[in-house]
Amino acid sequence: MPDRVYLDWNATAPLRSEARTAMAAALDLSGNPSSVHAEGREARRLVEEARAAVAHAVGALPRNVVFTSGGTEANALALKPGLRRSTGHGTERLVVSAIEHASVLAGGRFSPDVISAVGVNGSGVLDLDQLRRALEGKPPALVSIMLANNETGAVQPVPEAAEIVHVAGGILHVDAIQAFGKIALDIKALKADLLTLSAHKIGGPKGVGAVVLSEELQGFEPLLRGGGQELGRRAGTENVAGIAGFGAAAKAAMGALPDDARRLEGLRKRLEQGLRQTSGMVIFSGDAERLPNTTLFTVPRLKAETAVIGFDLAGIAVSSGSACSSGKVQPSHVLEAMGFDPEIAQGAVRLSLGWSTSSADIDRCLEAWRRLSSSLLKDGDETRLERF
């Protein structure tokens, strides 16, 4: 949209030109990738090239990438009892961090009575001692920890958590959906047994995701059964165009990652320096390692919904915390887990940057915030928004 600034990249990224080109070419194919004729083989070639690109992006083998309809299905597919490494017993329960995405908190195929949560500190970082206590001397667990939080951007100590999980005989699932394309990640370096990904967070199409398996993992079973696609791990004719777009976006994102990360971190620091000119400003997880593009902030008496509308009227797209829950009139579960009271949590506004974000965009955002905050924070009267 012309004359607007998009600062909601953690909700979704615009489609990359590389992905659009790949998808357009795939849409012209008539073959089913399971067919053996020439048309089918051409469709299969696109799927397998994309599989290799996604695998390369996370240091995995192509045969261990399972395409899904998105991140939510990928998480549901990953969270199942009975997973084990090449040696060891199958998992019997699920342990999640308290700041996980709703699709993980839902528990996948685990019964609610065998799901428990591990807390985080005030910076939004996993409490490793609490994780250790949750695992020691108990039945093997599948542990699910996101690599980076979608609201605060706080990066979690996943390799350290993996050591604790594996010593206790457990399996580690890492939701890398928000971190993918923003920081370098490798399934082996993370010591993860499963990773989940989503295409639209990196400039691919919506409605495509993946589960990535380690070589040691055993006991993985399909959630959807039928024709035996994806080596029998996810039934249903593959979304060839979407998968092709995912692969193209993965290649583009990995190629631009180092430069984008440095540039975006510089813009984020400049943004936060400007925000801190407002009295009472709180930058959540400001003292933790974060994604280079993410700022979650509030000030006392701010109502997030009103601020989001004010930014929108100024031509700037932002969100109130997670886009998946921003329509709900309730505090962020992430900020509650970090120990913030509901009044503060209800005022959180998320600004997330991406590859096309410019210095001019930051200037425009800060100017809008200065005008909006001076209007809304004088007496907390939302009717002042009408004069913004």
C-alpha positions as CSV (number, residue, x, y, z in Angstrom):
1,M,0.0,0.0,0.0
2,P,1.4,3.4,-0.9
3,D,2.5,5.9,1.7
4,R,2.4,3.4,4.5
5,V,5.1,2.0,6.7
6,Y,5.0,-1.7,7.5
7,L,6.4,-2.6,11.0
8,D,4.7,-5.9,11.6
9,W,7.1,-8.3,10.0
10,N,6.9,-10.8,12.9
11,A,3.2,-11.3,12.0
12,T,4.1,-11.9,8.4
13,A,6.7,-10.8,5.9
14,P,5.8,-9.4,2.4
15,L,6.2,-12.0,-0.4
16,R,9.7,-11.9,-1.8
17,S,10.1,-11.4,-5.5
18,E,12.1,-14.7,-5.7
19,A,9.2,-16.6,-4.1
20,R,6.6,-14.9,-6.4
21,T,8.6,-15.9,-9.5
22,A,9.0,-19.5,-8.3
23,M,5.3,-19.8,-7.5
24,A,4.2,-18.4,-10.8
25,A,6.4,-21.0,-12.6
26,A,5.0,-23.8,-10.5
27,L,1.4,-22.8,-11.0
28,D,1.9,-23.4,-14.8
29,L,2.7,-27.0,-14.1
30,S,0.0,-29.5,-14.6
31,G,1.6,-32.6,-13.1
32,N,1.0,-34.2,-9.7
33,P,4.4,-34.7,-8.0
34,S,3.4,-38.3,-7.2
35,S,2.9,-39.2,-10.9
36,V,5.7,-40.9,-12.8
37,H,5.2,-39.2,-16.2
38,A,7.2,-36.2,-17.3
39,E,4.7,-33.7,-16.0
40,G,4.7,-35.3,-12.6
41,R,8.5,-35.6,-12.5
42,E,8.8,-31.9,-13.2
43,A,6.5,-31.1,-10.3
44,R,8.5,-33.5,-8.1
45,R,11.7,-31.7,-9.1
46,L,10.4,-28.4,-7.8
47,V,9.4,-30.0,-4.5
48,E,12.7,-31.7,-4.0
49,E,14.7,-28.6,-4.9
50,A,12.7,-26.6,-2.3
51,R,13.2,-29.4,0.2
52,A,17.0,-29.2,-0.3
53,A,16.9,-25.4,0.0
54,V,15.0,-25.5,3.3
55,A,17.3,-28.3,4.6
56,H,20.4,-26.4,3.7
57,A,19.1,-23.3,5.5
58,V,19.0,-25.2,8.9
59,G,21.9,-27.7,8.4
60,A,19.7,-30.7,7.9
61,L,19.4,-33.5,5.3
62,P,16.7,-33.0,2.7
63,R,15.1,-36.4,3.5
64,N,14.4,-35.1,7.0
65,V,12.3,-32.1,5.9
66,V,8.5,-32.8,6.0
67,F,6.4,-30.1,4.4
68,T,3.1,-29.1,6.1
69,S,0.3,-26.5,5.6
70,G,2.0,-24.0,8.0
71,G,3.6,-23.5,11.3
72,T,0.6,-24.6,13.4
73,E,0.3,-27.9,11.6
74,A,4.1,-28.4,11.9
75,N,3.9,-27.9,15.7
76,A,0.9,-30.2,16.0
77,L,2.8,-32.9,13.9
78,A,5.9,-32.6,16.0
79,L,4.2,-32.8,19.4
80,K,3.4,-36.5,19.8
81,P,4.1,-39.1,22.5
82,G,6.5,-41.9,21.8
83,L,9.4,-40.0,20.2
84,R,12.8,-41.2,21.1
85,R,16.4,-41.1,20.0
86,S,18.2,-44.1,18.5
87,T,18.6,-45.4,22.1
88,G,16.2,-44.6,24.9
89,H,12.5,-44.9,25.8
90,G,9.7,-43.1,24.1
91,T,8.4,-39.8,25.6
92,E,5.4,-40.0,27.8
93,R,4.7,-36.4,28.6
94,L,5.1,-32.9,27.3
95,V,7.0,-30.0,29.0
96,V,6.7,-26.6,27.4
97,S,8.0,-23.1,28.2
98,A,5.4,-20.7,29.5
99,I,6.0,-18.3,26.6
100,E,5.3,-20.7,23.7
101,H,3.0,-20.0,20.8
102,A,-0.6,-21.1,21.2
103,S,-0.1,-24.0,18.8
104,V,2.5,-25.4,21.2
105,L,0.6,-24.7,24.4
106,A,-2.3,-26.6,22.8
107,G,-0.1,-29.7,23.3
108,G,-0.4,-31.5,19.9
109,R,-1.3,-35.1,20.4
110,F,-0.5,-35.1,24.2
111,S,-3.3,-35.5,26.7
112,P,-3.8,-32.3,28.7
113,D,-3.1,-34.1,32.0
114,V,0.5,-34.9,30.9
115,I,1.4,-31.3,29.9
116,S,3.4,-29.0,32.2
117,A,5.0,-25.6,31.8
118,V,8.4,-24.2,32.8
119,G,8.8,-20.5,33.7
120,V,11.0,-17.7,32.4
121,N,12.7,-14.9,34.2
122,G,11.8,-11.2,34.1
123,S,13.7,-10.8,30.8
124,G,11.6,-13.5,29.2
125,V,14.4,-16.1,29.1
126,L,13.8,-19.8,30.0
127,D,14.7,-20.8,33.6
128,L,17.1,-23.6,33.1
129,D,17.1,-24.7,36.8
130,Q,13.4,-25.0,36.7
131,L,13.6,-27.1,33.5
132,R,16.1,-29.4,35.2
133,R,13.8,-29.9,38.2
134,A,10.9,-30.6,35.8
135,L,12.8,-33.5,34.2
136,E,15.0,-35.1,36.9
137,G,13.7,-38.5,38.1
138,K,10.6,-38.4,36.0
139,P,9.3,-40.3,32.9
140,P,10.9,-39.2,29.6
141,A,9.5,-35.9,28.2
142,L,9.3,-34.2,24.9
143,V,10.4,-30.6,25.7
144,S,9.2,-27.8,23.4
145,I,11.2,-24.5,23.5
146,M,11.0,-21.7,21.0
147,L,14.2,-20.4,19.7
148,A,13.1,-16.8,19.8
149,N,9.9,-15.4,21.2
150,N,7.5,-13.9,18.7
151,E,6.4,-11.0,21.0
152,T,9.6,-9.9,22.8
153,G,12.2,-11.3,20.4
154,A,14.1,-12.8,23.3
155,V,16.4,-15.6,22.1
156,Q,16.3,-18.7,24.3
157,P,19.2,-20.8,25.6
158,V,18.3,-23.7,23.4
159,P,21.7,-25.6,23.3
160,E,22.0,-25.4,27.1
161,A,18.4,-26.6,27.4
162,A,19.2,-29.5,25.0
163,E,21.9,-30.8,27.3
164,I,19.5,-30.9,30.2
165,V,16.8,-32.6,28.2
166,H,19.1,-35.2,26.7
167,V,20.7,-36.1,30.1
168,A,17.2,-36.7,31.4
169,G,16.5,-39.0,28.5
170,G,14.1,-36.6,26.7
171,I,13.5,-35.2,23.2
172,L,13.8,-31.5,22.3
173,H,11.5,-29.8,19.9
174,V,12.5,-26.3,18.8
175,D,9.9,-23.9,17.4
176,A,12.2,-21.9,15.2
177,I,9.4,-20.2,13.2
178,Q,10.1,-16.6,14.4
179,A,13.9,-17.0,14.4
180,F,14.2,-18.5,10.9
181,G,15.7,-15.9,8.5
182,K,16.5,-13.4,11.3
183,I,19.4,-15.2,13.0
184,A,21.6,-18.1,11.9
185,L,20.4,-21.5,13.1
186,D,21.5,-25.1,12.6
187,I,19.7,-28.1,13.9
188,K,23.0,-29.8,15.0
189,A,24.4,-26.7,16.8
190,L,21.1,-26.3,18.6
191,K,21.2,-30.0,19.5
192,A,17.5,-30.2,18.6
193,D,15.7,-33.4,17.7
194,L,12.9,-31.6,15.8
195,L,12.6,-28.0,14.3
196,T,9.5,-26.4,13.0
197,L,9.4,-23.6,10.4
198,S,6.9,-21.4,8.5
199,A,7.4,-19.9,5.0
200,H,5.5,-16.7,5.4
201,K,7.8,-15.4,8.2
202,I,10.7,-15.3,5.7
203,G,8.9,-13.9,2.7
204,G,7.5,-17.1,1.4
205,P,3.7,-17.7,0.9
206,K,1.3,-18.2,3.7
207,G,0.0,-21.7,4.3
208,V,3.3,-23.6,4.0
209,G,5.5,-24.9,6.8
210,A,7.9,-27.7,7.7
211,V,9.0,-30.1,10.4
212,V,12.8,-30.8,10.2
213,L,14.0,-34.0,11.9
214,S,17.4,-35.0,13.3
215,E,19.0,-38.1,12.1
216,E,18.7,-39.8,15.5
217,L,15.0,-39.2,16.0
218,Q,12.7,-42.3,16.0
219,G,9.0,-42.8,16.5
220,F,7.8,-40.0,14.3
221,E,4.3,-40.7,12.9
222,P,2.0,-38.8,10.6
223,L,-0.9,-36.6,11.9
224,L,-2.6,-36.9,8.5
225,R,-2.8,-40.3,6.9
226,G,-3.8,-41.2,3.4
227,G,-1.7,-41.4,0.2
228,G,1.7,-41.7,1.8
229,Q,3.2,-38.5,0.6
230,E,6.3,-37.0,2.3
231,L,7.8,-40.5,2.7
232,G,4.7,-41.5,4.6
233,R,5.0,-38.7,7.2
234,R,2.3,-36.3,6.0
235,A,-0.5,-37.4,3.6
236,G,-2.0,-35.1,1.0
237,T,-0.9,-33.9,-2.5
238,E,1.9,-31.5,-2.0
239,N,1.2,-27.7,-2.4
240,V,3.8,-27.5,-5.2
241,A,3.5,-23.7,-5.8
242,G,3.7,-23.0,-2.1
243,I,6.6,-25.3,-1.5
244,A,8.5,-23.8,-4.4
245,G,7.9,-20.4,-3.0
246,F,9.2,-21.6,0.4
247,G,12.4,-22.9,-1.1
248,A,13.0,-19.7,-3.1
249,A,12.4,-17.6,0.0
250,A,14.7,-19.7,2.1
251,K,17.5,-19.3,-0.4
252,A,17.0,-15.5,-0.6
253,A,16.7,-15.1,3.2
254,M,19.9,-17.1,3.9
255,G,21.8,-15.1,1.3
256,A,20.8,-11.8,2.8
257,L,20.9,-12.8,6.5
258,P,24.3,-11.4,7.7
259,D,23.8,-8.0,6.2
260,D,20.1,-7.8,7.0
261,A,20.7,-8.7,10.7
262,R,23.4,-6.1,11.1
263,R,21.4,-3.3,9.5
264,L,18.2,-4.2,11.3
265,E,19.9,-4.3,14.7
266,G,21.2,-0.7,14.0
267,L,17.7,0.5,13.1
268,R,16.2,-1.2,16.1
269,K,18.7,0.5,18.4
270,R,17.9,3.9,16.9
271,L,14.2,3.2,17.2
272,E,14.6,2.3,20.9
273,Q,16.7,5.3,21.6
274,G,13.9,7.5,20.3
275,L,11.2,5.6,22.2
276,R,13.2,6.0,25.5
277,Q,12.7,9.7,25.3
278,T,9.2,9.1,26.6
279,S,9.0,9.1,30.4
280,G,8.2,5.7,31.9
281,M,9.1,3.8,28.7
282,V,9.5,0.0,29.1
283,I,11.3,-2.1,26.5
284,F,10.5,-5.7,27.3
285,S,13.5,-8.1,27.3
286,G,15.7,-5.1,26.7
287,D,18.5,-6.6,28.7
288,A,18.3,-10.0,26.9
289,E,19.7,-11.3,23.6
290,R,17.0,-10.6,21.1
291,L,16.1,-10.9,17.4
292,P,17.7,-7.9,15.6
293,N,14.3,-6.7,14.3
294,T,12.0,-6.8,17.3
295,T,10.9,-4.2,19.9
296,L,8.0,-4.7,22.3
297,F,7.3,-1.6,24.4
298,T,4.8,0.1,26.6
299,V,4.4,3.1,29.0
300,P,2.1,3.3,32.0
301,R,-1.6,3.9,31.2
302,L,-1.1,3.1,27.5
303,K,-3.8,0.9,25.9
304,A,-2.3,-1.2,23.1
305,E,-5.5,-1.4,21.0
306,T,-5.7,2.4,21.0
307,A,-2.0,2.8,20.2
308,V,-2.3,0.4,17.3
309,I,-5.3,2.3,15.9
310,G,-3.3,5.6,16.3
311,F,-0.3,4.2,14.4
312,D,-2.6,2.9,11.7
313,L,-4.2,6.3,11.3
314,A,-0.7,7.7,10.8
315,G,-0.1,5.2,8.1
316,I,2.0,2.8,10.2
317,A,1.2,-0.9,10.6
318,V,2.2,-2.3,14.1
319,S,0.6,-4.9,16.4
320,S,-0.3,-5.4,20.0
321,G,2.0,-8.3,20.8
322,S,1.3,-11.5,18.8
323,A,-0.8,-11.1,15.7
324,C,-2.3,-14.5,16.4
325,S,-3.9,-13.2,19.6
326,S,-4.0,-9.4,19.1
327,G,-7.8,-9.6,18.5
328,K,-8.3,-10.8,22.1
329,V,-9.0,-8.3,24.8
330,Q,-6.6,-9.9,27.3
331,P,-3.0,-9.5,28.5
332,S,-0.2,-11.3,26.7
333,H,0.5,-14.7,28.3
334,V,4.2,-14.0,27.6
335,L,4.3,-10.8,29.6
336,E,2.3,-12.5,32.4
337,A,4.9,-15.3,32.5
338,M,7.6,-12.6,32.8
339,G,5.9,-11.3,35.9
340,F,4.3,-8.1,34.6
341,D,0.9,-7.2,35.9
342,P,-2.1,-7.2,33.6
343,E,-2.3,-3.4,33.4
344,I,1.3,-3.2,32.0
345,A,0.8,-6.3,29.8
346,Q,-2.3,-4.9,28.2
347,G,-0.4,-1.9,26.9
348,A,2.3,-3.7,25.0
349,V,2.9,-2.6,21.4
350,R,5.2,-4.6,19.0
351,L,7.3,-3.0,16.3
352,S,9.1,-5.5,14.1
353,L,11.3,-4.6,11.1
354,G,12.3,-6.3,7.9
355,W,14.5,-6.2,4.8
356,S,12.8,-3.1,3.3
357,T,12.6,-1.1,6.5
358,S,14.5,2.2,6.1
359,S,15.9,5.0,8.3
360,A,13.0,7.1,7.0
361,D,10.5,4.6,8.2
362,I,12.0,4.7,11.7
363,D,11.9,8.5,11.7
364,R,8.3,8.4,10.6
365,C,7.4,5.9,13.3
366,L,9.1,8.0,16.1
367,E,7.3,11.1,14.9
368,A,4.0,9.3,15.0
369,W,4.8,8.0,18.5
370,R,5.6,11.5,19.7
371,R,2.3,12.9,18.5
372,L,0.3,9.9,19.7
373,S,1.9,9.7,23.1
374,S,1.5,13.4,23.8
375,S,-2.2,13.0,23.0
376,L,-3.0,9.7,24.7
377,L,-0.9,9.9,27.8
378,K,-1.9,13.4,29.0
379,D,-5.0,12.1,30.8
380,G,-5.6,8.6,29.3
381,D,-8.7,9.8,27.4
382,E,-9.1,7.7,24.3
383,T,-11.2,10.4,22.7
384,R,-8.0,12.3,22.1
385,L,-7.3,9.8,19.4
386,E,-9.8,11.7,17.3
387,R,-7.5,14.7,17.2
388,F,-4.4,12.6,16.4
